[in-house]
Amino acid sequence: MRLSEFGEKEIVNITNGCRYGDLIDAELLFEERTAKIRAILVPEYKGRLFFSGNINFIQMPWDSIKKIGEDIIIVETEL
């Protein structure tokens, strides 16, 4: 699967049932030496409706991904 195909998949945490938006809104953190994906940086909006220019990110380890389906990416993490 190509990275471009991940864009519109929604990220859901099965530990707490939280939805973290679509992967297209996230950033990927790469291992500098090996170029492997290390983590997903998901924007933390905390209920804000409008962009304030100050976004915090939640770092989800790439290993926390349990399943990548047609429409959803399921992660398991204690965030």
Biopython code that builds the backbone (N, CA, C, O; Angstrom):
import numpy as np
from Bio.PDB.StructureBuilder import StructureBuilder

atoms = [
    (1, "MET", "N", (0.842, -1.170, 0.000)),
    (1, "MET", "CA", (0.000, 0.000, 0.000)),
    (1, "MET", "C", (0.891, 1.239, 0.000)),
    (1, "MET", "O", (1.879, 1.299, 0.733)),
    (2, "ARG", "N", (0.547, 2.211, -0.809)),
    (2, "ARG", "CA", (1.312, 3.446, -0.896)),
    (2, "ARG", "C", (0.879, 4.422, 0.188)),
    (2, "ARG", "O", (-0.260, 4.386, 0.653)),
    (3, "LEU", "N", (1.796, 5.288, 0.582)),
    (3, "LEU", "CA", (1.508, 6.275, 1.609)),
    (3, "LEU", "C", (0.349, 7.178, 1.200)),
    (3, "LEU", "O", (-0.440, 7.588, 2.051)),
    (4, "SER", "N", (0.234, 7.492, -0.077)),
    (4, "SER", "CA", (-0.849, 8.358, -0.554)),
    (4, "SER", "C", (-2.226, 7.737, -0.333)),
    (4, "SER", "O", (-3.222, 8.457, -0.263)),
    (5, "GLU", "N", (-2.295, 6.422, -0.224)),
    (5, "GLU", "CA", (-3.562, 5.732, -0.004)),
    (5, "GLU", "C", (-4.015, 5.802, 1.451)),
    (5, "GLU", "O", (-5.169, 5.497, 1.751)),
    (6, "PHE", "N", (-3.130, 6.196, 2.351)),
    (6, "PHE", "CA", (-3.453, 6.288, 3.773)),
    (6, "PHE", "C", (-4.201, 7.572, 4.118)),
    (6, "PHE", "O", (-4.911, 7.614, 5.123)),
    (7, "GLY", "N", (-4.057, 8.612, 3.311)),
    (7, "GLY", "CA", (-4.498, 9.961, 3.621)),
    (7, "GLY", "C", (-5.872, 10.128, 4.219)),
    (7, "GLY", "O", (-6.016, 10.842, 5.212)),
    (8, "GLU", "N", (-6.882, 9.505, 3.663)),
    (8, "GLU", "CA", (-8.243, 9.735, 4.128)),
    (8, "GLU", "C", (-8.717, 8.710, 5.151)),
    (8, "GLU", "O", (-9.901, 8.668, 5.485)),
    (9, "LYS", "N", (-7.822, 7.901, 5.638)),
    (9, "LYS", "CA", (-8.199, 6.917, 6.659)),
    (9, "LYS", "C", (-8.259, 7.608, 8.022)),
    (9, "LYS", "O", (-7.384, 8.400, 8.371)),
    (10, "GLU", "N", (-9.300, 7.294, 8.777)),
    (10, "GLU", "CA", (-9.466, 7.872, 10.106)),
    (10, "GLU", "C", (-8.686, 7.049, 11.127)),
    (10, "GLU", "O", (-8.630, 5.823, 11.029)),
    (11, "ILE", "N", (-8.090, 7.719, 12.098)),
    (11, "ILE", "CA", (-7.312, 7.063, 13.144)),
    (11, "ILE", "C", (-8.195, 6.932, 14.385)),
    (11, "ILE", "O", (-8.732, 7.922, 14.882)),
    (12, "VAL", "N", (-8.342, 5.685, 14.886)),
    (12, "VAL", "CA", (-9.164, 5.416, 16.066)),
    (12, "VAL", "C", (-8.349, 4.577, 17.046)),
    (12, "VAL", "O", (-7.682, 3.617, 16.661)),
    (13, "ASN", "N", (-8.416, 4.961, 18.325)),
    (13, "ASN", "CA", (-7.713, 4.243, 19.385)),
    (13, "ASN", "C", (-8.687, 3.275, 20.048)),
    (13, "ASN", "O", (-9.701, 3.702, 20.600)),
    (14, "ILE", "N", (-8.393, 1.980, 20.001)),
    (14, "ILE", "CA", (-9.308, 0.995, 20.596)),
    (14, "ILE", "C", (-9.210, 0.955, 22.119)),
    (14, "ILE", "O", (-10.086, 0.391, 22.774)),
    (15, "THR", "N", (-8.169, 1.539, 22.689)),
    (15, "THR", "CA", (-8.019, 1.545, 24.145)),
    (15, "THR", "C", (-9.066, 2.439, 24.801)),
    (15, "THR", "O", (-9.685, 2.054, 25.793)),
    (16, "ASN", "N", (-9.264, 3.644, 24.239)),
    (16, "ASN", "CA", (-10.195, 4.588, 24.857)),
    (16, "ASN", "C", (-11.336, 5.020, 23.930)),
    (16, "ASN", "O", (-12.182, 5.817, 24.334)),
    (17, "GLY", "N", (-11.375, 4.512, 22.704)),
    (17, "GLY", "CA", (-12.438, 4.838, 21.765)),
    (17, "GLY", "C", (-12.333, 6.208, 21.123)),
    (17, "GLY", "O", (-13.252, 6.624, 20.418)),
    (18, "CYS", "N", (-11.233, 6.923, 21.348)),
    (18, "CYS", "CA", (-11.074, 8.274, 20.789)),
    (18, "CYS", "C", (-10.779, 8.224, 19.295)),
    (18, "CYS", "O", (-10.075, 7.345, 18.800)),
    (19, "ARG", "N", (-11.351, 9.211, 18.596)),
    (19, "ARG", "CA", (-11.044, 9.418, 17.182)),
    (19, "ARG", "C", (-10.039, 10.552, 17.094)),
    (19, "ARG", "O", (-10.188, 11.572, 17.766)),
    (20, "TYR", "N", (-9.026, 10.378, 16.273)),
    (20, "TYR", "CA", (-7.966, 11.370, 16.152)),
    (20, "TYR", "C", (-7.934, 12.032, 14.785)),
    (20, "TYR", "O", (-6.927, 12.638, 14.417)),
    (21, "GLY", "N", (-9.009, 11.929, 14.034)),
    (21, "GLY", "CA", (-9.062, 12.561, 12.724)),
    (21, "GLY", "C", (-8.457, 11.685, 11.641)),
    (21, "GLY", "O", (-8.186, 10.503, 11.854)),
    (22, "ASP", "N", (-8.254, 12.279, 10.489)),
    (22, "ASP", "CA", (-7.711, 11.559, 9.340)),
    (22, "ASP", "C", (-6.187, 11.633, 9.318)),
    (22, "ASP", "O", (-5.595, 12.593, 9.811)),
    (23, "LEU", "N", (-5.575, 10.632, 8.754)),
    (23, "LEU", "CA", (-4.116, 10.599, 8.675)),
    (23, "LEU", "C", (-3.578, 11.772, 7.861)),
    (23, "LEU", "O", (-2.447, 12.205, 8.081)),
    (24, "ILE", "N", (-4.363, 12.287, 6.931)),
    (24, "ILE", "CA", (-3.910, 13.405, 6.109)),
    (24, "ILE", "C", (-3.619, 14.645, 6.966)),
    (24, "ILE", "O", (-2.841, 15.507, 6.557)),
    (25, "ASP", "N", (-4.238, 14.740, 8.152)),
    (25, "ASP", "CA", (-4.017, 15.863, 9.059)),
    (25, "ASP", "C", (-2.816, 15.637, 9.970)),
    (25, "ASP", "O", (-2.400, 16.550, 10.683)),
    (26, "ALA", "N", (-2.266, 14.451, 9.952)),
    (26, "ALA", "CA", (-1.161, 14.089, 10.834)),
    (26, "ALA", "C", (0.187, 14.265, 10.134)),
    (26, "ALA", "O", (0.258, 14.513, 8.930)),
    (27, "GLU", "N", (1.232, 14.131, 10.914)),
    (27, "GLU", "CA", (2.607, 14.150, 10.404)),
    (27, "GLU", "C", (3.220, 12.784, 10.705)),
    (27, "GLU", "O", (2.796, 12.097, 11.634)),
    (28, "LEU", "N", (4.204, 12.404, 9.926)),
    (28, "LEU", "CA", (4.931, 11.157, 10.183)),
    (28, "LEU", "C", (6.328, 11.491, 10.663)),
    (28, "LEU", "O", (6.984, 12.384, 10.128)),
    (29, "LEU", "N", (6.775, 10.773, 11.670)),
    (29, "LEU", "CA", (8.112, 10.950, 12.227)),
    (29, "LEU", "C", (8.967, 9.778, 11.749)),
    (29, "LEU", "O", (8.649, 8.620, 12.020)),
    (30, "PHE", "N", (10.053, 10.082, 11.036)),
    (30, "PHE", "CA", (10.904, 9.052, 10.454)),
    (30, "PHE", "C", (12.189, 8.877, 11.249)),
    (30, "PHE", "O", (12.697, 9.821, 11.853)),
    (31, "GLU", "N", (12.702, 7.656, 11.239)),
    (31, "GLU", "CA", (14.022, 7.355, 11.784)),
    (31, "GLU", "C", (15.024, 7.908, 10.783)),
    (31, "GLU", "O", (15.001, 7.541, 9.608)),
    (32, "GLU", "N", (15.887, 8.771, 11.237)),
    (32, "GLU", "CA", (16.803, 9.478, 10.332)),
    (32, "GLU", "C", (17.736, 8.541, 9.570)),
    (32, "GLU", "O", (17.949, 8.711, 8.369)),
    (33, "ARG", "N", (18.281, 7.571, 10.255)),
    (33, "ARG", "CA", (19.265, 6.675, 9.643)),
    (33, "ARG", "C", (18.657, 5.675, 8.669)),
    (33, "ARG", "O", (19.218, 5.410, 7.606)),
    (34, "THR", "N", (17.499, 5.121, 9.041)),
    (34, "THR", "CA", (16.916, 4.037, 8.247)),
    (34, "THR", "C", (15.742, 4.472, 7.375)),
    (34, "THR", "O", (15.322, 3.728, 6.489)),
    (35, "ALA", "N", (15.209, 5.669, 7.616)),
    (35, "ALA", "CA", (14.048, 6.214, 6.905)),
    (35, "ALA", "C", (12.765, 5.417, 7.174)),
    (35, "ALA", "O", (11.798, 5.530, 6.420)),
    (36, "LYS", "N", (12.754, 4.618, 8.236)),
    (36, "LYS", "CA", (11.537, 3.904, 8.625)),
    (36, "LYS", "C", (10.641, 4.845, 9.422)),
    (36, "LYS", "O", (11.122, 5.732, 10.127)),
    (37, "ILE", "N", (9.335, 4.638, 9.302)),
    (37, "ILE", "CA", (8.386, 5.452, 10.060)),
    (37, "ILE", "C", (8.467, 5.047, 11.523)),
    (37, "ILE", "O", (8.332, 3.870, 11.857)),
    (38, "ARG", "N", (8.689, 6.030, 12.398)),
    (38, "ARG", "CA", (8.823, 5.767, 13.830)),
    (38, "ARG", "C", (7.521, 6.048, 14.584)),
    (38, "ARG", "O", (7.176, 5.332, 15.523)),
    (39, "ALA", "N", (6.792, 7.107, 14.163)),
    (39, "ALA", "CA", (5.574, 7.483, 14.879)),
    (39, "ALA", "C", (4.675, 8.332, 13.991)),
    (39, "ALA", "O", (5.099, 8.878, 12.973)),
    (40, "ILE", "N", (3.420, 8.421, 14.416)),
    (40, "ILE", "CA", (2.451, 9.317, 13.793)),
    (40, "ILE", "C", (2.247, 10.472, 14.765)),
    (40, "ILE", "O", (1.991, 10.249, 15.948)),
    (41, "LEU", "N", (2.359, 11.698, 14.276)),
    (41, "LEU", "CA", (2.104, 12.878, 15.102)),
    (41, "LEU", "C", (0.718, 13.393, 14.741)),
    (41, "LEU", "O", (0.512, 13.961, 13.669)),
    (42, "VAL", "N", (-0.232, 13.186, 15.655)),
    (42, "VAL", "CA", (-1.630, 13.523, 15.417)),
    (42, "VAL", "C", (-1.939, 14.857, 16.082)),
    (42, "VAL", "O", (-1.623, 15.041, 17.258)),
    (43, "PRO", "N", (-2.557, 15.805, 15.350)),
    (43, "PRO", "CA", (-2.910, 17.087, 15.964)),
    (43, "PRO", "C", (-3.905, 16.906, 17.101)),
    (43, "PRO", "O", (-4.856, 16.132, 16.999)),
    (44, "GLU", "N", (-3.667, 17.630, 18.178)),
    (44, "GLU", "CA", (-4.559, 17.590, 19.336)),
    (44, "GLU", "C", (-5.336, 18.904, 19.364)),
    (44, "GLU", "O", (-4.797, 19.940, 19.753)),
    (45, "TYR", "N", (-6.598, 18.859, 18.953)),
    (45, "TYR", "CA", (-7.387, 20.083, 18.839)),
    (45, "TYR", "C", (-8.141, 20.426, 20.113)),
    (45, "TYR", "O", (-8.466, 21.595, 20.325)),
    (46, "LYS", "N", (-8.429, 19.462, 20.963)),
    (46, "LYS", "CA", (-9.148, 19.657, 22.218)),
    (46, "LYS", "C", (-10.439, 20.462, 22.056)),
    (46, "LYS", "O", (-10.704, 21.391, 22.818)),
    (47, "GLY", "N", (-11.224, 20.097, 21.066)),
    (47, "GLY", "CA", (-12.529, 20.709, 20.913)),
    (47, "GLY", "C", (-12.546, 22.090, 20.278)),
    (47, "GLY", "O", (-13.609, 22.704, 20.184)),
    (48, "ARG", "N", (-11.400, 22.593, 19.841)),
    (48, "ARG", "CA", (-11.374, 23.904, 19.201)),
    (48, "ARG", "C", (-11.971, 23.807, 17.804)),
    (48, "ARG", "O", (-11.650, 22.895, 17.042)),
    (49, "LEU", "N", (-12.828, 24.739, 17.480)),
    (49, "LEU", "CA", (-13.466, 24.731, 16.173)),
    (49, "LEU", "C", (-12.661, 25.482, 15.126)),
    (49, "LEU", "O", (-12.756, 25.188, 13.935)),
    (50, "PHE", "N", (-11.875, 26.443, 15.565)),
    (50, "PHE", "CA", (-11.137, 27.273, 14.627)),
    (50, "PHE", "C", (-9.647, 27.137, 14.869)),
    (50, "PHE", "O", (-9.207, 26.945, 16.002)),
    (51, "PHE", "N", (-8.879, 27.237, 13.808)),
    (51, "PHE", "CA", (-7.427, 27.131, 13.883)),
    (51, "PHE", "C", (-6.848, 28.350, 14.596)),
    (51, "PHE", "O", (-7.082, 29.482, 14.171)),
    (52, "SER", "N", (-6.110, 28.139, 15.655)),
    (52, "SER", "CA", (-5.531, 29.248, 16.409)),
    (52, "SER", "C", (-4.048, 29.421, 16.119)),
    (52, "SER", "O", (-3.416, 30.326, 16.664)),
    (53, "GLY", "N", (-3.485, 28.572, 15.276)),
    (53, "GLY", "CA", (-2.066, 28.665, 14.947)),
    (53, "GLY", "C", (-1.155, 27.959, 15.937)),
    (53, "GLY", "O", (0.053, 27.875, 15.716)),
    (54, "ASN", "N", (-1.713, 27.455, 17.011)),
    (54, "ASN", "CA", (-0.919, 26.814, 18.052)),
    (54, "ASN", "C", (-1.430, 25.391, 18.257)),
    (54, "ASN", "O", (-2.324, 25.165, 19.073)),
    (55, "ILE", "N", (-0.873, 24.441, 17.529)),
    (55, "ILE", "CA", (-1.345, 23.056, 17.598)),
    (55, "ILE", "C", (-0.321, 22.192, 18.319)),
    (55, "ILE", "O", (0.866, 22.219, 17.995)),
    (56, "ASN", "N", (-0.788, 21.429, 19.293)),
    (56, "ASN", "CA", (0.039, 20.428, 19.956)),
    (56, "ASN", "C", (-0.187, 19.104, 19.239)),
    (56, "ASN", "O", (-1.244, 18.876, 18.650)),
    (57, "PHE", "N", (0.808, 18.243, 19.294)),
    (57, "PHE", "CA", (0.702, 16.945, 18.638)),
    (57, "PHE", "C", (0.809, 15.823, 19.654)),
    (57, "PHE", "O", (1.551, 15.914, 20.632)),
    (58, "ILE", "N", (0.056, 14.766, 19.406)),
    (58, "ILE", "CA", (0.136, 13.534, 20.183)),
    (58, "ILE", "C", (1.005, 12.579, 19.374)),
    (58, "ILE", "O", (0.758, 12.369, 18.186)),
    (59, "GLN", "N", (2.016, 12.004, 20.005)),
    (59, "GLN", "CA", (2.911, 11.085, 19.298)),
    (59, "GLN", "C", (2.466, 9.651, 19.549)),
    (59, "GLN", "O", (2.482, 9.173, 20.684)),
    (60, "MET", "N", (2.068, 8.969, 18.475)),
    (60, "MET", "CA", (1.664, 7.563, 18.552)),
    (60, "MET", "C", (2.729, 6.710, 17.889)),
    (60, "MET", "O", (2.993, 6.881, 16.699)),
    (61, "PRO", "N", (3.346, 5.796, 18.623)),
    (61, "PRO", "CA", (4.362, 4.931, 18.016)),
    (61, "PRO", "C", (3.782, 4.135, 16.844)),
    (61, "PRO", "O", (2.643, 3.671, 16.904)),
    (62, "TRP", "N", (4.555, 3.986, 15.807)),
    (62, "TRP", "CA", (4.120, 3.233, 14.626)),
    (62, "TRP", "C", (3.735, 1.807, 15.014)),
    (62, "TRP", "O", (2.840, 1.215, 14.410)),
    (63, "ASP", "N", (4.407, 1.261, 16.015)),
    (63, "ASP", "CA", (4.116, -0.100, 16.487)),
    (63, "ASP", "C", (2.743, -0.215, 17.144)),
    (63, "ASP", "O", (2.249, -1.325, 17.343)),
    (64, "SER", "N", (2.113, 0.923, 17.486)),
    (64, "SER", "CA", (0.799, 0.866, 18.130)),
    (64, "SER", "C", (-0.320, 0.599, 17.125)),
    (64, "SER", "O", (-1.460, 0.361, 17.524)),
    (65, "ILE", "N", (-0.011, 0.635, 15.825)),
    (65, "ILE", "CA", (-1.016, 0.342, 14.802)),
    (65, "ILE", "C", (-1.312, -1.156, 14.820)),
    (65, "ILE", "O", (-0.417, -1.988, 14.670)),
    (66, "LYS", "N", (-2.601, -1.475, 15.010)),
    (66, "LYS", "CA", (-3.017, -2.874, 15.069)),
    (66, "LYS", "C", (-3.614, -3.358, 13.757)),
    (66, "LYS", "O", (-3.467, -4.526, 13.395)),
    (67, "LYS", "N", (-4.295, -2.450, 13.037)),
    (67, "LYS", "CA", (-4.951, -2.850, 11.796)),
    (67, "LYS", "C", (-5.147, -1.626, 10.912)),
    (67, "LYS", "O", (-5.528, -0.556, 11.385)),
    (68, "ILE", "N", (-4.880, -1.800, 9.621)),
    (68, "ILE", "CA", (-5.157, -0.769, 8.633)),
    (68, "ILE", "C", (-6.213, -1.337, 7.703)),
    (68, "ILE", "O", (-5.953, -2.255, 6.925)),
    (69, "GLY", "N", (-7.416, -0.772, 7.800)),
    (69, "GLY", "CA", (-8.530, -1.244, 6.993)),
    (69, "GLY", "C", (-8.778, -0.321, 5.811)),
    (69, "GLY", "O", (-7.970, 0.561, 5.523)),
    (70, "GLU", "N", (-9.895, -0.526, 5.130)),
    (70, "GLU", "CA", (-10.247, 0.289, 3.967)),
    (70, "GLU", "C", (-10.475, 1.743, 4.327)),
    (70, "GLU", "O", (-10.078, 2.638, 3.580)),
    (71, "ASP", "N", (-11.114, 1.991, 5.471)),
    (71, "ASP", "CA", (-11.488, 3.354, 5.856)),
    (71, "ASP", "C", (-10.878, 3.822, 7.161)),
    (71, "ASP", "O", (-11.001, 4.997, 7.506)),
    (72, "ILE", "N", (-10.225, 2.938, 7.896)),
    (72, "ILE", "CA", (-9.817, 3.264, 9.257)),
    (72, "ILE", "C", (-8.460, 2.667, 9.601)),
    (72, "ILE", "O", (-8.080, 1.613, 9.093)),
    (73, "ILE", "N", (-7.737, 3.363, 10.474)),
    (73, "ILE", "CA", (-6.491, 2.859, 11.043)),
    (73, "ILE", "C", (-6.752, 2.683, 12.534)),
    (73, "ILE", "O", (-7.076, 3.646, 13.230)),
    (74, "ILE", "N", (-6.612, 1.460, 13.019)),
    (74, "ILE", "CA", (-6.875, 1.172, 14.426)),
    (74, "ILE", "C", (-5.552, 1.109, 15.169)),
    (74, "ILE", "O", (-4.652, 0.350, 14.809)),
    (75, "VAL", "N", (-5.451, 1.928, 16.220)),
    (75, "VAL", "CA", (-4.248, 1.941, 17.055)),
    (75, "VAL", "C", (-4.630, 1.507, 18.464)),
    (75, "VAL", "O", (-5.786, 1.613, 18.873)),
    (76, "GLU", "N", (-3.644, 1.020, 19.190)),
    (76, "GLU", "CA", (-3.851, 0.661, 20.594)),
    (76, "GLU", "C", (-2.727, 1.302, 21.393)),
    (76, "GLU", "O", (-1.577, 0.865, 21.349)),
    (77, "THR", "N", (-3.093, 2.355, 22.129)),
    (77, "THR", "CA", (-2.100, 3.076, 22.913)),
    (77, "THR", "C", (-2.773, 3.710, 24.123)),
    (77, "THR", "O", (-3.983, 3.937, 24.106)),
    (78, "GLU", "N", (-2.023, 3.994, 25.154)),
    (78, "GLU", "CA", (-2.560, 4.557, 26.400)),
    (78, "GLU", "C", (-2.499, 6.079, 26.404)),
    (78, "GLU", "O", (-2.219, 6.667, 27.448)),
    (79, "LEU", "N", (-2.746, 6.728, 25.294)),
    (79, "LEU", "CA", (-2.710, 8.190, 25.234)),
    (79, "LEU", "C", (-4.001, 8.797, 25.672)),
    (79, "LEU", "O", (-4.136, 10.021, 25.680)),
]
sb = StructureBuilder()
sb.init_structure("model")
sb.init_model(0)
sb.init_chain("A")
sb.init_seg("    ")
for serial, (resi, resn, name, xyz) in enumerate(atoms, 1):
    if name == "N":
        sb.init_residue(resn, " ", resi, " ")
    sb.init_atom(name, np.array(xyz, "f"), 0.0, 1.0, " ", f" {name:<3s}", serial, name[0])
structure = sb.get_structure()
